[in-house]
């Protein structure tokens, strides 16, 4: 049932998929940086992940509301 919920959320939220892609790229970059000795604090990494995911959801909801307003006014 969790897959169904996530599948529905991904189809409804236009910017969620690109946000997840950015998060995966960031995590990969973090792993590569740590391999070469750079330390990225866990709190900072979690902050970046939270910002991108919440930004993707927020932008999707804003655009969905704008589309509903335009369609409702016509």
N, C-alpha and C positions, 0 to 999 in steps of 0.2 A: 504494500500500500504506500510505502514511502516513495518508491519509484514513481508511482502514479502522481503523487503530489509534486515531486520535483519535475517530472515531465510536463505537467500542466503549468507550473511556475515558469519553466524555461520557455514555453511557447507563448505565454502571456507577457513576459517581461523581455522586451526587445533587446535591452542592453545588458542583460544578465550574462549571456554567453560570452560577449567580448570582455566583460569584466572578469569572468572566470579565466579566460585566456591570458589576460594581463597578470592575474594573480599567479597562475602557473608559471608564466615566464619570469616573474619576480622571484618566485621560490627557486626556480632553476638557477637564476643569476646569483641568488644568495648562496646556494650550495656550491657553485663554482667559485664565488668569492671566498667562502670559508675554506675551500680546498687550497687556495693560494695564500691563506693566512689572514685574511681580513675578517674581523669580528663584527657581526651585525647583531645588535641586541635583540633578544626575543620580543621585548615589548615594542620596539620599533617595527619589527617585521609584522607582528600581529596588528599594529596600528595601520600599516600600509594595506594589509589584507582587508581589514575592516572598512577602511575608507573606500577602496575600490569596489568591494561587494555592495556596500550600502549605497555608494554612488551609482552603481549600475541599476540597482533596484529603484532608487529614488528617481533617476532620470527616466526610467521606464514608466514609472507611475505618473510622473509629470506629463510625459508625452501622451500616455493613454488618456489622462484627464483632458488634455487639450483636444485630442481627437474626438472624445465624447462630446465636448462642448461645441465643436464645429459641426459634428453630425446632428447634435440636438437642436442647433439653431436653424439648420436648413429645413 
